[in-house]
Amino acid sequence: MKIAIIGASGQAGSRIVAELSSRGHAVTAVARDPTKVAGLQNVTALSGDIEAPEALAKLLEGHDAVISSVHFSAANPEKLIAAVKGSGVRRYYVVGGAGSLEVAPGVLLVNTPNFPAIYKDEAQGGVDYLNRLKAEHALEWTFLSPSAAFVPGERTGKFRLGKDQLLTNDNGSSISFEDFAVALADEIETPAHVMQRFTVGY
């Protein structure tokens, strides 16, 4: 498949690029500074700006799917979604956040008393982005939320999938960037959550 990823040089984005490359997909890695994208097989790095949706749409044209892996606090949902729609690509995957996951019926993680204030704006941005996607019918979107701790680690290929509830185990709630990339690539290759959010964790 021909897949474009916006935010390709970030922590999650770079792992997703590597995972898709290893599977033989043709990847267009879009970043503000394309020199920060690792030189990998089947990967073309291009400069793109999420604040310039018309130009970004041109970069995305002709792909089978688009992934956005950008910080919600630094992104305008309307501009990003407009760029994807303007490109003519229907399949849209979003690297989500854990803040929008439920920890009890009707209680989101971001609204719990001990949620770190430093991450509040980013987490609320993820909630807002997901709500915006739920009203979007022109795209075949999927929003993949990581667990609470989203960190560098190993690619084990061993994890659990869930829907709207935060996944936890005896060690807390976590997923590596590497295994998140595996789960996202699996979803792209075999769609099971079209027009849905799902989550991944250990």
NORKAWO-V54690 format. One record per backbone hydrogen bond with DSSP energy under -0.5 kcal/mol. CO is the residue of the C=O (numbers start at 0). NH is the residue of the N-H. Records with the same first field share a line. If there is no record, write none. Layout:
CO=NH, NH
//
This chain:
0=2, 25
1=63, 64
2=27
3=66
4=7, 29
5=68
6=9
9=13
10=14
11=15
12=16
13=17
14=18
15=19
16=20
17=21
18=22
19=24
20=23
24=26
25=2
26=28, 43
27=4, 29
28=30, 45
29=6, 7
30=47
31=33
32=35
33=36
37=39
39=42
41=26
42=44
43=28
45=30
48=51
51=55
52=56
53=57
54=58
55=59
56=60
59=62
64=3
65=92
66=5, 68
67=94
70=73
71=74
74=76
75=79
76=80
77=81
78=82
79=83
80=84
81=85
82=86
83=86, 87, 88
84=87
86=61
89=91, 139
90=65
91=141
92=67
93=95, 143
97=100
98=109
100=108
101=165
103=106
105=107
106=102, 103
107=110
108=111
111=114
115=118
116=119
118=122
119=123
120=124
121=125
122=126
123=127
124=128
125=129
126=130
127=131
128=132
129=133
130=134
131=134
132=135
134=136
138=140
139=91
140=194, 195
141=93, 143
142=144, 197
143=95
144=199
147=149
148=150, 174
150=176
153=155
156=158
159=200
161=198
163=101
168=171
171=168
172=148
173=201
174=150
175=179
176=180
177=181
178=182
179=183
180=184
181=185
182=186
183=187
184=188
185=189
192=195
195=142
197=144
198=161
200=159
//
